[in-house]
Amino acid sequence: MLKMLRGAILIGAALTIAEPSAMAATATGNMTVRITIQAQCLIQTASDLDFGTNGVITSNIDQTSTIGVQCTSGQTYNVGLSAGAGTGATTAIRLMTGPASATINYGLYRDSGRAQTWGVTIGTDTVPGTGNGNVQNLTVFGRVPPQATPAAGVYTDTVAITVTY
C-alpha cells in the first residue's frame, strides 16, 4: 500500500508539474512612444525658368516657373529670390550672361501682372506663407523686356532661393 501511495503521489506531482497553466503568471507594463517634430521648411522642387529660343527682343517675353515649398503644419515662412549671379544684377534688374560676357536683362515677379518684383527683403518683396505639412507651389512670373539684343548664344543665370522660417 505504501508503494501505491508513493506511486500516486509521484503521479500527482508529475501532473502538477506538467500542468503549466496552473503555474503561469503574467505581468504587464507600458512603454512610451514619442517623436518630436521641430519646425522645418524645405524646398522640394524648383523648375527651370526657360524663356525659349528667340531672335531680336522687340517685345516682352513672359514665362513662369514653380517653386515647391514644404513646411511643418502651422509654420510661417517667407520665400526670397536673390538678384542672381550676373555681375551688377539687382532684384529689380537681373542679368543672364552669355557669349563674351554679354547680358540680357530680365525680371522675376510675385504677381501675374509682373508689377511686384521678387527679392529677399522680408515684408517688402518676398512671398509669405504658412505651412500645412504638404508641398505648396509658388509661381514665379518671369519677363525679358524689349532691349538691344546681344550676340546669338545661350544666356543663363542662377538665382538662389531662400526660405526663412
C-alpha positions as CSV (number, residue, x, y, z in Angstrom):
1,M,0.0,0.0,0.0
2,L,2.9,2.3,0.8
3,K,4.2,1.6,-2.6
4,M,0.8,2.5,-4.2
5,L,0.6,5.7,-2.2
6,R,4.1,6.7,-3.2
7,G,3.2,6.0,-6.9
8,A,0.0,8.1,-6.6
9,I,2.0,11.0,-5.0
10,L,4.6,10.8,-7.8
11,I,1.8,10.7,-10.5
12,G,0.0,13.7,-8.8
13,A,3.3,15.6,-8.6
14,A,4.0,14.9,-12.2
15,L,0.5,16.1,-13.2
16,T,1.0,19.3,-11.2
17,I,4.4,20.0,-12.8
18,A,3.1,19.0,-16.3
19,E,0.2,21.5,-15.9
20,P,1.8,24.8,-16.9
21,S,-1.3,26.8,-16.9
22,A,-1.8,26.2,-13.3
23,M,1.6,27.7,-12.7
24,A,1.7,30.5,-15.4
25,A,1.5,34.1,-14.3
26,T,1.7,37.4,-16.3
27,A,3.0,40.8,-15.6
28,T,2.1,43.8,-17.8
29,G,3.7,47.2,-18.2
30,N,3.7,50.1,-20.7
31,M,6.3,51.9,-22.8
32,T,6.1,55.4,-24.1
33,V,6.5,56.0,-27.8
34,R,7.5,59.5,-28.8
35,I,8.6,61.7,-31.7
36,T,9.4,65.4,-31.5
37,I,8.6,67.4,-34.7
38,Q,10.7,70.5,-35.0
39,A,9.8,73.5,-37.2
40,Q,11.3,72.9,-40.6
41,C,10.9,74.1,-44.2
42,L,12.3,72.5,-47.3
43,I,12.5,73.5,-51.0
44,Q,11.2,70.3,-52.6
45,T,11.1,71.4,-56.2
46,A,12.2,74.4,-58.4
47,S,11.5,74.2,-62.1
48,D,13.8,76.0,-64.5
49,L,12.6,79.3,-65.9
50,D,13.1,78.9,-69.7
51,F,12.4,81.8,-72.0
52,G,12.8,79.6,-75.0
53,T,14.5,80.4,-78.3
54,N,14.1,83.9,-79.6
55,G,15.6,86.3,-82.1
56,V,15.6,90.1,-81.7
57,I,13.9,91.1,-78.4
58,T,11.3,93.6,-79.5
59,S,8.5,92.8,-77.1
60,N,8.1,91.2,-73.6
61,I,8.9,87.5,-73.4
62,D,7.0,86.1,-70.5
63,Q,7.3,82.7,-68.8
64,T,6.6,81.1,-65.4
65,S,8.4,78.7,-63.1
66,T,7.2,76.9,-59.9
67,I,8.9,76.5,-56.5
68,G,7.5,73.8,-54.2
69,V,8.0,74.6,-50.5
70,Q,7.1,72.2,-47.7
71,C,6.9,73.3,-44.1
72,T,5.6,71.7,-40.9
73,S,2.0,72.5,-40.3
74,G,1.4,76.0,-38.9
75,Q,4.9,77.2,-39.6
76,T,5.1,80.6,-41.1
77,Y,7.7,81.2,-43.8
78,N,9.0,83.7,-46.4
79,V,10.5,82.8,-49.8
80,G,13.1,85.1,-51.3
81,L,14.9,85.1,-54.6
82,S,18.4,86.5,-54.9
83,A,19.5,89.0,-57.6
84,G,21.2,86.1,-59.4
85,A,24.8,85.6,-60.3
86,G,25.1,88.2,-63.1
87,T,27.7,90.9,-62.3
88,G,25.9,94.1,-61.3
89,A,22.4,92.4,-61.1
90,T,19.8,93.7,-58.7
91,T,16.4,92.2,-57.7
92,A,14.9,94.9,-60.0
93,I,17.1,94.1,-63.0
94,R,18.6,90.6,-63.1
95,L,21.1,89.6,-65.8
96,M,21.6,86.4,-67.8
97,T,25.2,86.2,-69.1
98,G,26.2,84.7,-72.4
99,P,29.0,84.8,-75.0
100,A,31.8,87.4,-74.4
101,S,30.1,88.3,-71.1
102,A,27.2,89.9,-72.9
103,T,24.0,90.1,-70.8
104,I,20.2,90.1,-71.2
105,N,18.0,91.9,-68.7
106,Y,15.1,90.0,-67.1
107,G,12.9,90.2,-64.1
108,L,11.2,87.9,-61.6
109,Y,7.9,88.8,-60.1
110,R,5.4,87.7,-57.4
111,D,2.3,88.5,-59.5
112,S,1.0,87.6,-62.9
113,G,0.8,91.3,-63.9
114,R,4.6,91.4,-63.3
115,A,4.4,94.6,-61.2
116,Q,5.8,93.2,-57.9
117,T,9.4,92.2,-58.1
118,W,10.6,89.2,-56.1
119,G,13.6,89.8,-53.9
120,V,15.0,88.9,-50.5
121,T,13.7,91.6,-48.1
122,I,11.1,90.0,-45.8
123,G,8.0,92.2,-45.6
124,T,8.8,94.0,-48.7
125,D,9.4,91.7,-51.7
126,T,9.3,88.1,-50.5
127,V,6.4,85.7,-50.7
128,P,4.9,84.8,-47.2
129,G,3.0,81.6,-46.4
130,T,2.0,79.2,-43.6
131,G,2.9,75.5,-43.9
132,N,0.2,72.8,-44.0
133,G,2.6,69.8,-44.0
134,N,2.3,69.4,-47.7
135,V,4.2,70.8,-50.7
136,Q,2.8,74.3,-51.5
137,N,3.6,75.5,-55.0
138,L,4.5,79.1,-55.6
139,T,4.5,80.6,-59.2
140,V,7.5,82.7,-60.3
141,F,6.5,85.1,-63.1
142,G,9.4,85.9,-65.4
143,R,9.8,88.6,-68.0
144,V,12.5,89.5,-70.5
145,P,11.6,93.1,-71.6
146,P,12.4,94.6,-75.0
147,Q,16.1,95.6,-75.2
148,A,19.1,95.8,-77.5
149,T,19.7,92.2,-78.5
150,P,23.2,90.9,-77.9
151,A,25.0,88.3,-80.0
152,A,23.5,84.8,-80.6
153,G,24.2,82.2,-78.0
154,V,22.9,80.7,-74.7
155,Y,22.4,83.1,-71.8
156,T,21.9,81.9,-68.3
157,D,21.7,82.9,-64.7
158,T,21.5,81.1,-61.3
159,V,19.1,82.5,-58.7
160,A,19.3,81.4,-55.1
161,I,16.0,80.5,-53.4
162,T,15.9,81.2,-49.6
163,V,13.1,80.0,-47.3
164,T,13.2,81.9,-44.0
165,Y,11.1,80.4,-41.1
